[in-house]
Amino acid sequence: MPQLNPNPWFAILVFSWIIFLTIIPTKILNYTTPNEPLPMGEEKHKTESWDWPW
């Protein structure tokens, strides 16, 4: 039964995982976002206590 022979399939599995773990993440991480996030000011919001009606 030829499907039980792991020789070609194991090599394909190993090489595909090497590509997935080395080449593709570096290509994805090279992309930059069009709008870089800016730090927000540290102004505090005005909080008011809520008087319950009872």
PDB file of N, CA, C and O in Angstrom:
ATOM      1  N   MET A   1       0.844  -1.179   0.000  1.00  0.00           N
ATOM      2  CA  MET A   1       0.000   0.000   0.000  1.00  0.00           C
ATOM      3  C   MET A   1       0.892   1.245   0.000  1.00  0.00           C
ATOM      4  O   MET A   1       1.572   1.509   0.991  1.00  0.00           O
ATOM      5  N   PRO A   2       0.899   1.998  -1.074  1.00  0.00           N
ATOM      6  CA  PRO A   2       1.847   3.110  -1.190  1.00  0.00           C
ATOM      7  C   PRO A   2       1.553   4.287  -0.251  1.00  0.00           C
ATOM      8  O   PRO A   2       2.456   5.069   0.044  1.00  0.00           O
ATOM      9  N   GLN A   3       0.312   4.426   0.222  1.00  0.00           N
ATOM     10  CA  GLN A   3       0.022   5.566   1.083  1.00  0.00           C
ATOM     11  C   GLN A   3       0.655   5.409   2.466  1.00  0.00           C
ATOM     12  O   GLN A   3       0.698   6.373   3.231  1.00  0.00           O
ATOM     13  N   LEU A   4       1.142   4.224   2.796  1.00  0.00           N
ATOM     14  CA  LEU A   4       1.798   4.028   4.078  1.00  0.00           C
ATOM     15  C   LEU A   4       3.286   4.340   4.022  1.00  0.00           C
ATOM     16  O   LEU A   4       3.960   4.304   5.051  1.00  0.00           O
ATOM     17  N   ASN A   5       3.810   4.646   2.843  1.00  0.00           N
ATOM     18  CA  ASN A   5       5.218   4.987   2.701  1.00  0.00           C
ATOM     19  C   ASN A   5       5.400   6.455   3.093  1.00  0.00           C
ATOM     20  O   ASN A   5       4.934   7.333   2.366  1.00  0.00           O
ATOM     21  N   PRO A   6       6.061   6.749   4.216  1.00  0.00           N
ATOM     22  CA  PRO A   6       6.152   8.135   4.672  1.00  0.00           C
ATOM     23  C   PRO A   6       7.261   8.947   4.019  1.00  0.00           C
ATOM     24  O   PRO A   6       7.415  10.130   4.324  1.00  0.00           O
ATOM     25  N   ASN A   7       8.036   8.337   3.126  1.00  0.00           N
ATOM     26  CA  ASN A   7       9.201   9.047   2.597  1.00  0.00           C
ATOM     27  C   ASN A   7       8.851  10.357   1.895  1.00  0.00           C
ATOM     28  O   ASN A   7       9.371  11.388   2.323  1.00  0.00           O
ATOM     29  N   PRO A   8       8.024  10.409   0.863  1.00  0.00           N
ATOM     30  CA  PRO A   8       7.816  11.719   0.235  1.00  0.00           C
ATOM     31  C   PRO A   8       6.933  12.643   1.065  1.00  0.00           C
ATOM     32  O   PRO A   8       7.122  13.859   1.032  1.00  0.00           O
ATOM     33  N   TRP A   9       5.980  12.099   1.802  1.00  0.00           N
ATOM     34  CA  TRP A   9       5.026  12.942   2.508  1.00  0.00           C
ATOM     35  C   TRP A   9       5.630  13.589   3.740  1.00  0.00           C
ATOM     36  O   TRP A   9       5.277  14.717   4.083  1.00  0.00           O
ATOM     37  N   PHE A  10       6.526  12.895   4.401  1.00  0.00           N
ATOM     38  CA  PHE A  10       7.165  13.486   5.569  1.00  0.00           C
ATOM     39  C   PHE A  10       8.068  14.651   5.165  1.00  0.00           C
ATOM     40  O   PHE A  10       8.115  15.669   5.855  1.00  0.00           O
ATOM     41  N   ALA A  11       8.771  14.506   4.067  1.00  0.00           N
ATOM     42  CA  ALA A  11       9.636  15.597   3.585  1.00  0.00           C
ATOM     43  C   ALA A  11       8.790  16.799   3.183  1.00  0.00           C
ATOM     44  O   ALA A  11       9.165  17.936   3.470  1.00  0.00           O
ATOM     45  N   ILE A  12       7.654  16.569   2.521  1.00  0.00           N
ATOM     46  CA  ILE A  12       6.770  17.669   2.144  1.00  0.00           C
ATOM     47  C   ILE A  12       6.233  18.356   3.398  1.00  0.00           C
ATOM     48  O   ILE A  12       6.157  19.584   3.443  1.00  0.00           O
ATOM     49  N   LEU A  13       5.864  17.585   4.406  1.00  0.00           N
ATOM     50  CA  LEU A  13       5.373  18.155   5.656  1.00  0.00           C
ATOM     51  C   LEU A  13       6.445  19.009   6.333  1.00  0.00           C
ATOM     52  O   LEU A  13       6.162  20.119   6.783  1.00  0.00           O
ATOM     53  N   VAL A  14       7.653  18.502   6.405  1.00  0.00           N
ATOM     54  CA  VAL A  14       8.735  19.232   7.071  1.00  0.00           C
ATOM     55  C   VAL A  14       9.059  20.511   6.318  1.00  0.00           C
ATOM     56  O   VAL A  14       9.196  21.566   6.937  1.00  0.00           O
ATOM     57  N   PHE A  15       9.184  20.445   4.997  1.00  0.00           N
ATOM     58  CA  PHE A  15       9.525  21.640   4.230  1.00  0.00           C
ATOM     59  C   PHE A  15       8.406  22.668   4.250  1.00  0.00           C
ATOM     60  O   PHE A  15       8.673  23.870   4.273  1.00  0.00           O
ATOM     61  N   SER A  16       7.173  22.221   4.242  1.00  0.00           N
ATOM     62  CA  SER A  16       6.078  23.193   4.303  1.00  0.00           C
ATOM     63  C   SER A  16       6.043  23.891   5.657  1.00  0.00           C
ATOM     64  O   SER A  16       5.760  25.088   5.718  1.00  0.00           O
ATOM     65  N   TRP A  17       6.324  23.171   6.751  1.00  0.00           N
ATOM     66  CA  TRP A  17       6.356  23.824   8.053  1.00  0.00           C
ATOM     67  C   TRP A  17       7.551  24.754   8.191  1.00  0.00           C
ATOM     68  O   TRP A  17       7.464  25.779   8.868  1.00  0.00           O
ATOM     69  N   ILE A  18       8.656  24.412   7.562  1.00  0.00           N
ATOM     70  CA  ILE A  18       9.807  25.325   7.574  1.00  0.00           C
ATOM     71  C   ILE A  18       9.446  26.614   6.865  1.00  0.00           C
ATOM     72  O   ILE A  18       9.803  27.698   7.325  1.00  0.00           O
ATOM     73  N   ILE A  19       8.738  26.506   5.744  1.00  0.00           N
ATOM     74  CA  ILE A  19       8.307  27.706   5.021  1.00  0.00           C
ATOM     75  C   ILE A  19       7.311  28.490   5.855  1.00  0.00           C
ATOM     76  O   ILE A  19       7.412  29.714   5.941  1.00  0.00           O
ATOM     77  N   PHE A  20       6.350  27.813   6.472  1.00  0.00           N
ATOM     78  CA  PHE A  20       5.343  28.509   7.273  1.00  0.00           C
ATOM     79  C   PHE A  20       5.951  29.222   8.471  1.00  0.00           C
ATOM     80  O   PHE A  20       5.480  30.291   8.857  1.00  0.00           O
ATOM     81  N   LEU A  21       6.989  28.647   9.064  1.00  0.00           N
ATOM     82  CA  LEU A  21       7.546  29.209  10.288  1.00  0.00           C
ATOM     83  C   LEU A  21       8.685  30.197  10.061  1.00  0.00           C
ATOM     84  O   LEU A  21       9.050  30.923  10.985  1.00  0.00           O
ATOM     85  N   THR A  22       9.260  30.245   8.855  1.00  0.00           N
ATOM     86  CA  THR A  22      10.388  31.154   8.635  1.00  0.00           C
ATOM     87  C   THR A  22      10.074  32.235   7.615  1.00  0.00           C
ATOM     88  O   THR A  22      10.276  33.415   7.899  1.00  0.00           O
ATOM     89  N   ILE A  23       9.600  31.878   6.471  1.00  0.00           N
ATOM     90  CA  ILE A  23       9.456  32.853   5.388  1.00  0.00           C
ATOM     91  C   ILE A  23       8.183  33.664   5.521  1.00  0.00           C
ATOM     92  O   ILE A  23       8.223  34.890   5.418  1.00  0.00           O
ATOM     93  N   ILE A  24       7.067  33.017   5.746  1.00  0.00           N
ATOM     94  CA  ILE A  24       5.783  33.719   5.759  1.00  0.00           C
ATOM     95  C   ILE A  24       5.659  34.704   6.919  1.00  0.00           C
ATOM     96  O   ILE A  24       5.188  35.816   6.680  1.00  0.00           O
ATOM     97  N   PRO A  25       6.046  34.385   8.164  1.00  0.00           N
ATOM     98  CA  PRO A  25       5.930  35.403   9.225  1.00  0.00           C
ATOM     99  C   PRO A  25       6.780  36.640   8.964  1.00  0.00           C
ATOM    100  O   PRO A  25       6.359  37.747   9.301  1.00  0.00           O
ATOM    101  N   THR A  26       7.956  36.488   8.376  1.00  0.00           N
ATOM    102  CA  THR A  26       8.773  37.672   8.100  1.00  0.00           C
ATOM    103  C   THR A  26       8.127  38.545   7.037  1.00  0.00           C
ATOM    104  O   THR A  26       8.211  39.771   7.113  1.00  0.00           O
ATOM    105  N   LYS A  27       7.487  37.939   6.051  1.00  0.00           N
ATOM    106  CA  LYS A  27       6.802  38.738   5.036  1.00  0.00           C
ATOM    107  C   LYS A  27       5.595  39.453   5.620  1.00  0.00           C
ATOM    108  O   LYS A  27       5.320  40.596   5.254  1.00  0.00           O
ATOM    109  N   ILE A  28       4.869  38.800   6.522  1.00  0.00           N
ATOM    110  CA  ILE A  28       3.681  39.416   7.116  1.00  0.00           C
ATOM    111  C   ILE A  28       4.082  40.540   8.069  1.00  0.00           C
ATOM    112  O   ILE A  28       3.419  41.576   8.110  1.00  0.00           O
ATOM    113  N   LEU A  29       5.149  40.352   8.829  1.00  0.00           N
ATOM    114  CA  LEU A  29       5.553  41.370   9.798  1.00  0.00           C
ATOM    115  C   LEU A  29       6.181  42.592   9.139  1.00  0.00           C
ATOM    116  O   LEU A  29       6.346  43.619   9.798  1.00  0.00           O
ATOM    117  N   ASN A  30       6.534  42.514   7.865  1.00  0.00           N
ATOM    118  CA  ASN A  30       7.095  43.667   7.172  1.00  0.00           C
ATOM    119  C   ASN A  30       6.043  44.687   6.787  1.00  0.00           C
ATOM    120  O   ASN A  30       6.386  45.827   6.475  1.00  0.00           O
ATOM    121  N   TYR A  31       4.782  44.316   6.800  1.00  0.00           N
ATOM    122  CA  TYR A  31       3.729  45.256   6.467  1.00  0.00           C
ATOM    123  C   TYR A  31       3.602  46.294   7.579  1.00  0.00           C
ATOM    124  O   TYR A  31       3.753  45.975   8.759  1.00  0.00           O
ATOM    125  N   THR A  32       3.328  47.521   7.196  1.00  0.00           N
ATOM    126  CA  THR A  32       3.111  48.568   8.193  1.00  0.00           C
ATOM    127  C   THR A  32       1.654  48.996   8.122  1.00  0.00           C
ATOM    128  O   THR A  32       1.016  48.928   7.072  1.00  0.00           O
ATOM    129  N   THR A  33       1.160  49.428   9.235  1.00  0.00           N
ATOM    130  CA  THR A  33      -0.218  49.898   9.250  1.00  0.00           C
ATOM    131  C   THR A  33      -0.262  51.297   8.651  1.00  0.00           C
ATOM    132  O   THR A  33       0.674  52.067   8.865  1.00  0.00           O
ATOM    133  N   PRO A  34      -1.301  51.662   7.915  1.00  0.00           N
ATOM    134  CA  PRO A  34      -1.346  52.984   7.293  1.00  0.00           C
ATOM    135  C   PRO A  34      -1.451  54.123   8.297  1.00  0.00           C
ATOM    136  O   PRO A  34      -0.918  55.205   8.050  1.00  0.00           O
ATOM    137  N   ASN A  35      -2.113  53.910   9.405  1.00  0.00           N
ATOM    138  CA  ASN A  35      -2.251  54.937  10.432  1.00  0.00           C
ATOM    139  C   ASN A  35      -1.633  54.414  11.715  1.00  0.00           C
ATOM    140  O   ASN A  35      -2.195  53.550  12.387  1.00  0.00           O
ATOM    141  N   GLU A  36      -0.488  54.944  12.038  1.00  0.00           N
ATOM    142  CA  GLU A  36       0.167  54.519  13.272  1.00  0.00           C
ATOM    143  C   GLU A  36      -0.631  55.035  14.462  1.00  0.00           C
ATOM    144  O   GLU A  36      -1.084  56.180  14.438  1.00  0.00           O
ATOM    145  N   PRO A  37      -0.815  54.226  15.502  1.00  0.00           N
ATOM    146  CA  PRO A  37      -1.573  54.686  16.667  1.00  0.00           C
ATOM    147  C   PRO A  37      -0.805  55.766  17.422  1.00  0.00           C
ATOM    148  O   PRO A  37       0.400  55.645  17.646  1.00  0.00           O
ATOM    149  N   LEU A  38      -1.504  56.808  17.806  1.00  0.00           N
ATOM    150  CA  LEU A  38      -0.909  57.901  18.563  1.00  0.00           C
ATOM    151  C   LEU A  38      -1.296  57.777  20.029  1.00  0.00           C
ATOM    152  O   LEU A  38      -2.416  57.371  20.338  1.00  0.00           O
ATOM    153  N   PRO A  39      -0.387  58.120  20.939  1.00  0.00           N
ATOM    154  CA  PRO A  39      -0.756  58.046  22.358  1.00  0.00           C
ATOM    155  C   PRO A  39      -1.811  59.097  22.682  1.00  0.00           C
ATOM    156  O   PRO A  39      -1.730  60.242  22.238  1.00  0.00           O
ATOM    157  N   MET A  40      -2.780  58.692  23.448  1.00  0.00           N
ATOM    158  CA  MET A  40      -3.851  59.601  23.838  1.00  0.00           C
ATOM    159  C   MET A  40      -3.388  60.447  25.019  1.00  0.00           C
ATOM    160  O   MET A  40      -2.504  60.054  25.781  1.00  0.00           O
ATOM    161  N   GLY A  41      -4.007  61.617  25.148  1.00  0.00           N
ATOM    162  CA  GLY A  41      -3.711  62.475  26.296  1.00  0.00           C
ATOM    163  C   GLY A  41      -4.274  61.864  27.562  1.00  0.00           C
ATOM    164  O   GLY A  41      -5.226  61.084  27.519  1.00  0.00           O
ATOM    165  N   GLU A  42      -3.690  62.216  28.672  1.00  0.00           N
ATOM    166  CA  GLU A  42      -4.122  61.617  29.934  1.00  0.00           C
ATOM    167  C   GLU A  42      -5.113  62.516  30.652  1.00  0.00           C
ATOM    168  O   GLU A  42      -4.961  62.777  31.846  1.00  0.00           O
ATOM    169  N   GLU A  43      -6.112  62.986  29.949  1.00  0.00           N
ATOM    170  CA  GLU A  43      -7.117  63.794  30.622  1.00  0.00           C
ATOM    171  C   GLU A  43      -8.143  62.873  31.268  1.00  0.00           C
ATOM    172  O   GLU A  43      -8.567  61.879  30.679  1.00  0.00           O
ATOM    173  N   LYS A  44      -8.529  63.223  32.482  1.00  0.00           N
ATOM    174  CA  LYS A  44      -9.488  62.386  33.203  1.00  0.00           C
ATOM    175  C   LYS A  44     -10.899  62.822  32.844  1.00  0.00           C
ATOM    176  O   LYS A  44     -11.190  64.011  32.714  1.00  0.00           O
ATOM    177  N   HIS A  45     -11.751  61.848  32.691  1.00  0.00           N
ATOM    178  CA  HIS A  45     -13.143  62.144  32.392  1.00  0.00           C
ATOM    179  C   HIS A  45     -13.850  62.605  33.658  1.00  0.00           C
ATOM    180  O   HIS A  45     -13.573  62.128  34.759  1.00  0.00           O
ATOM    181  N   LYS A  46     -14.758  63.530  33.475  1.00  0.00           N
ATOM    182  CA  LYS A  46     -15.490  64.030  34.631  1.00  0.00           C
ATOM    183  C   LYS A  46     -16.537  62.991  35.028  1.00  0.00           C
ATOM    184  O   LYS A  46     -17.420  62.652  34.239  1.00  0.00           O
ATOM    185  N   THR A  47     -16.432  62.506  36.222  1.00  0.00           N
ATOM    186  CA  THR A  47     -17.409  61.540  36.709  1.00  0.00           C
ATOM    187  C   THR A  47     -18.276  62.212  37.763  1.00  0.00           C
ATOM    188  O   THR A  47     -17.784  62.897  38.660  1.00  0.00           O
ATOM    189  N   GLU A  48     -19.554  62.001  37.632  1.00  0.00           N
ATOM    190  CA  GLU A  48     -20.480  62.571  38.590  1.00  0.00           C
ATOM    191  C   GLU A  48     -21.228  61.440  39.292  1.00  0.00           C
ATOM    192  O   GLU A  48     -21.553  60.415  38.693  1.00  0.00           O
ATOM    193  N   SER A  49     -21.490  61.658  40.572  1.00  0.00           N
ATOM    194  CA  SER A  49     -22.243  60.643  41.286  1.00  0.00           C
ATOM    195  C   SER A  49     -23.723  60.729  40.865  1.00  0.00           C
ATOM    196  O   SER A  49     -24.225  61.801  40.525  1.00  0.00           O
ATOM    197  N   TRP A  50     -24.378  59.616  40.896  1.00  0.00           N
ATOM    198  CA  TRP A  50     -25.764  59.554  40.449  1.00  0.00           C
ATOM    199  C   TRP A  50     -26.655  59.456  41.679  1.00  0.00           C
ATOM    200  O   TRP A  50     -26.566  58.494  42.442  1.00  0.00           O
ATOM    201  N   ASP A  51     -27.501  60.437  41.865  1.00  0.00           N
ATOM    202  CA  ASP A  51     -28.406  60.411  43.009  1.00  0.00           C
ATOM    203  C   ASP A  51     -29.601  59.545  42.683  1.00  0.00           C
ATOM    204  O   ASP A  51     -30.332  59.805  41.728  1.00  0.00           O
ATOM    205  N   TRP A  52     -29.790  58.521  43.479  1.00  0.00           N
ATOM    206  CA  TRP A  52     -30.905  57.629  43.241  1.00  0.00           C
ATOM    207  C   TRP A  52     -32.198  58.318  43.684  1.00  0.00           C
ATOM    208  O   TRP A  52     -32.179  59.070  44.659  1.00  0.00           O
ATOM    209  N   PRO A  53     -33.311  58.085  43.001  1.00  0.00           N
ATOM    210  CA  PRO A  53     -34.543  58.791  43.312  1.00  0.00           C
ATOM    211  C   PRO A  53     -35.249  58.313  44.576  1.00  0.00           C
ATOM    212  O   PRO A  53     -36.250  58.927  44.947  1.00  0.00           O
ATOM    213  N   TRP A  54     -34.818  57.298  45.241  1.00  0.00           N
ATOM    214  CA  TRP A  54     -35.523  56.868  46.451  1.00  0.00           C
ATOM    215  C   TRP A  54     -34.749  57.141  47.707  1.00  0.00           C
ATOM    216  O   TRP A  54     -35.220  56.832  48.802  1.00  0.00           O
TER     217      TRP A  54
END
